[in-house]
Amino acid sequence: MAAKQGAVKNWGREVSARDAWSRVESAATPAWRKTLSSWWKGITAKGVLFHEGDLKADSLVVGPRPLVVSGSVRLKGLLEDGHSADHTLLVVLGDLEVENVATVSAMFIAGDVRIRGVLVGDSSGDDVFCVGGGLKARALIEEHHHIQVAGALDVDVLVGSKLTASNKPRQRLEPHEALLRGAYTVEEEDEDGVIDSTLDRKGLREKLRAGKPVLADTRLGPVEKAITAAREKIEAGAKAPRLGLGLKKLKAIPDEVFSLTGLEGLTLDSNPIEAISPRIGELRALRSLSLERVPVTSLPVELCRLPALKTLSLRYCDRLAQLPESFGELESLEELYLDATALQGFPEVLTRLPKLKKLWWWRFFKMSPAKQQALVNGMGRLPKLTHSGFLQGELTRLPANLAPLARLKQFKLGLDAIPAPEVKRLEKALPKGRLHVGY
């Protein structure tokens, strides 16, 4: 065992596993003891350290010897385990009060646990933090580690999924939504901020050991934070204020969004929103709207009358089989992304868009030659179209008649597979330099 300045010097006497277990038998519930017994035999075969009464210290690192505390453990700082051993064991027959916990092995607390900061459980799914009573903490950060709580749970945030408890934390967040920089690794980021992240195990542990804060302000959820930030930008007169709400598990657009009447960019990608509220029409300053991977089957009239909308993305909207007649009222629309697989054919309503310059077709999988030709022919009827393309998927043949594409300034062919002769045929059909192969 190791401890920082101010910790106890005597961790307890050495006792046999049998003697220590006789004290454990009266603690907590049968279910808690049963779970502990599966760890007990292998780890305690050479005996344990037994601490009589309460243990108070600045901090504590458990290992390599198993430690059993007959009373409660109260630490000012960090509780860690995994010191000098592949598997370590801490058993507390009373309560646990601590600033932060970082565990990679097994900890069993018979009573209640109160963590002023965070509990970080990080193993390969082999170990457990098992609580016989209730658990209170600001955040649980679980990385393939089982956290089991028999009693009441009072937790603001869960980052992870291996939590077994009678109720749930108030919110579940991704690492970048709950933690400060240095405790997570950015996997994907766009102009709206971090989209995807993973836990930075090393960085998080270093921060905890140094006594540095690791939690971001989680009083507001990620959606509320994003809306608040957008509102502040609008009120401050920021140029082209945007709101990114992609991947937020939204089933509907929050009502607070519609009060942001100065908003110019809105992203709602990859949310299970089945219907767009007619209130979208209140965002009359909106210039860019992205609804990628949103399972809508139709678009409201109010969306089709947004006066400033210039860019609209409906990629991967695989339930949207057709565009409404009112779509032709998007008088400012210049760039449009459509799911070619989902649409029944070429939407004739596009011919009524007075400013449409760029039209990008996505997802070409098992598309009939007739439908391909309909898309090409339709583009030839768009008066202002200058840029278009077939992107993602594969085709064995391009449409027989490629002449309607000849007036485009650029045509992108970004398919995963298409025979080389077909590419050459398209190249001949277009003026020199107009074909771009790739995304």
N, C-alpha and C positions, 0 to 999 in steps of 0.2 A: 504494500500500500504506500501511497505517496500523498503528501498534503503540503499546501503552501504555509507560509508563516502564520502562526495563530491557530494551527490545527492541533488536535490532540497528538500526543507522542506515543501513547500506548493503545494500539488497535485492539487489544484483547489477548486472551490466552488461547493457545492451541488446544483444540478438543477434537475428538473423533466425530465422524459424520453421524454415528448413532447417537452420541450425547447431544449434538446440536439439533438433530431431528426431534428428539424428545421435547425440546423447547418449542419447535416449530408446530408440533401436533395440535397445540391449543390455539394457534393463531388463525385469524381470518376464517374463511369458509372452506368446506370440503372441496369445492371446485377449485379454489385458489391453491390449496395444498396438492391436489391431484396434478394440476399443471406444473407446479414446482417439482414434484417428484420425478417427472420425466427428465428434468435437467440435473437433479440432485446427485444421482448415483455416479454418473461419469465424471462430474467435475469435483466432487468432494471425496473421492476414494482415498486420497492421501491426507484427509483431515481438513479442518477449517479453522479460521480465526473467529472467536466468539467475543463480541463486545457486550459487556453487561451494562444495561441502562441506556440513557440517551447519548448520542454522539454529536458533538458540536464542533465545527471547524470552519475555516475560511473556504476550503475546497477539499475535494477528495478524488483520488484516482484509484479505482479498484483493480486489483490484480497484482501478481498472478494467483495469490491464494484467495479462495472464496472467503467472503466476510458475512457473518451473521450478526445483526445488531438486535438485541432484545428489546430495546426501546425505540425512540424516534431518532431520525437524523435531521439536523438543522445546519445548513451551510449558507454562508454569505455569498459564495460565488458559484463555481462550476462543479458539477458532479460528472465524472468520466469513468469509463471502464475500459477493459481490453488491454491493460498494462502487462507487457511481457508474457502474454499467453494468448493462444488462439480463442479460447473460450474462458470467460470469467463469470463470476456469480456474486451478486449482492442480494442479501435477503434482509429486509427491514421488517421487524415484527410490530413496529409502531407506525408513526406517520413519517412523511418526508416533506421537508420545507427547504427550498433551494432556489437560487436565482435561475440557473439554466442546467439542463441535463443533456449530455452527449453520450449516447450508448451505442455500442456495436456488438454487445453480447447480452447476457440475461440479467435483468433486475426484477425482483419481486418485492412489492410493498404490500404488507398486510392491511395497513390502515389507509388513511387519506393521503393524497399527494397535492401539494400546493407549489406550483412553479411560477415564479414571478415573471419569467421570460418565456423561453422556448424549451420544448423537449424535442431533441433530434434523435431519431432512431434510424440507424444506418447499418444494415447487414444484408446478407443475401437471402433473406426470407427464413433464416434458420433460427433467429433469436427473438426475444420477447421482452417487452416492458409490461409486467402484469400487476395490476392494482386491485386489491381486494375491496377497497372502499371507493371513494369518489376521487375525481381528478379535476383540478382547476389550473389552467395555464392560459397564457395569451395565445400561444400557437403550438401546434404539434406538426413537426416536419418529419414525415415518414418516408424513408427510402428503402423499400423492401424489408421492412422491419415490422413485426406484429406488435401493436399496442392494444392491450386488453384491459378494459375498465368494467368492473362489476357494478359499481355504484353510480352516483350522479356525475354527469359531465358538465363542466362549465368552461368552455373553450371558445375563443373567438374565431380561430382560423385553423383549418387543416390543410396542409400541403402533402398530398399523398392519398392512399386509399386503404391501407391495411389497418383500419381501426375497428375494433369490436367493442361496442358500448351500448347502453340502454337508450341513449339518445345521441344526437349528432352535434358537431360544432356549428356555430352560427353561420359560417361560410367556408367554402372550399375554394382555395386559390392556387394559381400556378406560382412557381418560385419567384418570377419577376413581379408578380402582383403583391406578394407578401413580404419579400425580403429586400434589403438594401444591396446596391451594387457591391460586388466582391463576394457575395454569398451565392450568386447564381451565375450561370453561363448563358449568354444570349445565343439561341439557335437560329432565330429568324427575326428580322426587324425591318420595318418599313417606315414611311413618313409619318405614320400615326403612332409609332413607338414599337416596343418589343411585342412580337406576336407569339413567340415560342421560346421556352427556356428550360434548362435543366439545372439541378442543384449542383453547385460547386462545393463538393464535399470538403476539399482541402481548405478553400477560402473561408467557408463557414466555420470550420473547426478552429482555424487560426484566429478568427475574429472573437469567437467565444473564449478561447484561452487568453486572449489579450484583454478581455473585459470590454470589448467594443460592441456597440449596438448592431444587431443584425436584422431587426424587424422594421419594415416600413410602417407608415401610418395606415392601419387596417380598420380604422373606425368607419371609413367609407369603403364600400366594395369597389371593384374595378370599374363597373359601369358608372357608379356615382362619381368616382374620381374623374373619369373621362369627361362626363357631362359638365362637372364643375370647372374643369380646366378649359373646356371649349367656351363656356359662358364667360369666364374671366378674359379669354382672348378677344371675344366679341366686344365686351364692355371696354377693353383697353384699346379698341380700334385696330386690332391686328389685321394684317393683310391676309385675305383668303382663309379665314378660320375653318378648321376641319374637325370632325369628330369620328374617331375610329372605334367601332363597337363590334368588330369581327371576333368570332370564336368566343362569345360571351354567354352562350347557352340561352339566349333570349327566345321566348316564344311569341313576343310581341315587341314592337318599338316602344320604349318607355315614354310615358306622357310628357316627361320633362324635356324630351328632345324637341317637341313641337313648339316649346317656348323660345327656342333658339332661332328666332326668325332671321338673324343675320348670318346663319351658317351657310357656308359655300361648298363644303365637301362632307359627305356622309358615307361611311362604309359599314355595311351590315352583313358582311360575308360569313358563311358557315354558321348561321344560327337557324334553329328549327322554327322559323317564322312562316306560318302557312298562309297568312293573309297580311297584306300591307294596309295599314290604317288609312282611311281617307284623309286623315289629318296631315298626311304627308304634303298635301297641297298648301299647308300653312307655311312651309319652308320656301318661300318665294324667291329667296336669294340663292337657292341651291344651284350650283353649277356642275357638280360631279356627284353621282350616286352609284354605289356598287352593291349589287345584290347577289353576288356569286354564291353558288351552293345554297341558296335559300329555296325551300320547297314550295314556292308559290305556284298556283295553277292559273292565276289571272293577275292582272294589274288594275288598280283602281283608276277611274277616270281622272281623279284629282292629281295622280302622279303624271298623267299624260298631258297635264296643262301647266306644268311648272315652267314659267316663262323664261328662266335663265339657264335651264339645264342644258349643258353642252356635251357631257360625257355620261354614258349609262352602260354599266356592265351587267349582263345577264348570263355570264358564262356558267356552265354546270347547273343551270336551272332546268333540270331534266323532267320537270312536271309541267313546264310552260309550253304547251303544244302550239299555241297561236298567240299573236298580239292583238289587242283590242282595236276596234276601228278608231277609237279616240287617240291611239298612239300617233296618228298623223298630225295631231295638234301640238306636238313638241317642236315649236317653231324655231328654237335655238339649237336643237340637237345637231352636233357635228361629228361625234364619234360614238359607235355602238358596237358592243361585243355580244354575240348571240351564240346559243348552243345549237349547232346545226343538227345534231341527232334528235333533239327533243321536238323541234318545230316540224309541223306536218309538211311543209313545203316553203316556197318563197313567200314571205308576208307582203302582199301587194300594198299594204298600208305604208310601207317604207317609201313608196314612190311619191307620197304626198309630203315627205319631209323636205322642206325647202333648203336646208343648209347641211344635210348629211354628206360629209366628205370622206369619212373613214368607216368601213364596215368589216368587222373581223368575225369570221365563222370558226367555231371551235368544235372539236370532237367529230371526227369522220370515222365511224366504225360501222361496217356492213351497210353502207349507204347505197341505195339503188342508183344506177346510172341516170334514171329519169329524174330523180330528186337532185342529183348533182347538176344536171343540165338546167333544171328549173332555177337553181341558185345563180348559175352563171348568166342565164338569160335575164333574170330579174335585176342583176346588178347593171346590166346594160341599159335598163330603163330608169336608173337613178340619175337625175340631171346633174348633180354637183359632185358625184362620187369620184374621188381621186386615188384612194388607197383601199386595198382590201386584201384578203388572204384566206387560205385554208390552213388551219392550224390544229395540230394534235390528231393523232389517229393514223389511218393507213388507207390507201386506195390502190387498186390494181390497174385502174385506168382513169384518166381524166375525161371530162365530157367531150363528146365528139366535136362540138362547135365551141371554140374558144374565142371567136371573134369579138363577142361583147366585152372582153377584157382588154382589148387593144388600146382603148382610150385612157386606161388608168395610168397614173404616174408611177405607181408601184403595186406589184402583186407579190405577196409573201406566200411561199409554199413551205410550211413548217410541219410536215407530216413525218411520222416515225418511219414509214416505209412506203415507197412508191417506185416503180420500175424506172430505171434511167432513161429509156426511150421516151417515156411519158414526160419526163422533165424536159428533155430536149424538144419535144413537140410543143410544149407550153412556151419554151424560150423562143421558138420560131414564130409563135402566134403573137408575141408581144414585141413592141419596138425595143431596140437594143438598150440594155441597161435597166429595163423596167422590172425584170424578175429578180426577186431576192429569195434565195433558198435558205431556210432557217427561221428562227423566231425573231 
